[in-house]
Amino acid sequence: MNASAIDLKETSKNIRKDILRTIHTCGDGHPGAALSVADILAVLYFGVLAIDPSDPRRADRDRFILSKGHAYTGLYVALAHRGYFPREHLRTMRQINSTLQGHPDMTKTRGVDFTSGSLGHGLSAGVGMALGARMDDRRFRVYVLIGDGESQEGLIWEAAMAAGHYRLDNLCCILDCNNYQQGGMIRDIMSLEPLRAKWEAFNWHVEEVDGHDHNALQAAFARLKGIRGKPGLMIAHTVKGKGVSFIENNKAWHKRVPTSQELELALEELDKAGA
């Protein structure tokens, strides 16, 4: 599916609005992480991934893994907007017996390719999928979205080393670099710098982009798809809580439910900004 920058801007806005509505209705969720990846998810699901919502287990589909499972509301909303299940189903999130649980579950949720939530594990699974595709001579690509707080996990670097060693050019990792984790700023808790140099030392091709610029994201995904002999990393510089002024870069909104008044203010702000 190809989408223009204007379409993606509107899609991202609608994803953000439904993220907030869903968290408010369900009474639980992580708005900061979900809002920061809304543009990335919009570009992936409406412009990059080779997928078919009518056949979610098609063998040659691209795979997507949300390793930073706390952004699950964003993934559920993107899947609903893409047609994997009705948007009305979002109201059941985190309820008993709902298919939309507090972390994505591939055995329950249509369109989910990997059960995530235990931070650090998604990239290793992506390496396995990419290796399996090569062994079976399949042409699908594997996309993994990780967080910068999550990147303090040693398992991320073991997976990065393996991907570089095996030259998995069918693997694309997106690093949501919003500079915050639950307890505060990345630089204060466990700095990742020099971030780009570390990944390049593991034999990855690295692109750095504004994670809220749809044109830049689409161009970077296209360049990464053309790389041969190396896995690709996109460092997407984002704002935690992007789109709502009182949520942006506010660690109190890592896990918090907007009140009715806060929801109304946030939706008005998103509509006025058009993003």
Number of C-alpha atoms within 10 A of each C-alpha: 12 12 17 13 16 11 15 23 20 15 22 26 23 21 27 31 21 23 26 25 21 26 24 20 16 16 15 17 26 23 30 29 29 29 29 28 29 29 26 24 24 29 28 19 20 21 19 19 19 15 21 16 15 11 12 14 15 11 11 13 18 18 23 23 24 28 28 28 27 25 28 27 33 29 26 30 28 26 23 21 19 18 14 20 18 12 17 9 15 23 17 16 23 19 13 9 10 15 19 22 18 20 21 28 20 14 12 14 19 20 27 22 19 20 20 23 19 13 20 25 23 28 30 20 19 28 26 17 19 27 19 12 18 15 9 9 9 14 14 20 22 26 26 22 24 26 27 21 27 20 22 17 13 12 17 18 18 14 21 24 17 16 27 22 15 15 18 23 23 29 26 28 25 23 24 26 23 24 20 23 19 15 12 16 16 21 13 10 13 12 15 15 10 8 12 17 12 14 18 16 12 19 21 28 21 20 17 16 17 15 25 23 18 24 16 16 24 18 12 20 20 12 12 22 17 10 14 13 15 23 27 32 26 24 23 25 18 22 24 27 26 25 25 22 13 13 21 18 21 16 18 13 20 23 16 17 21 22 13 12 8 15 18 13 16 22 20 14 15 18 15 9 11 13 20
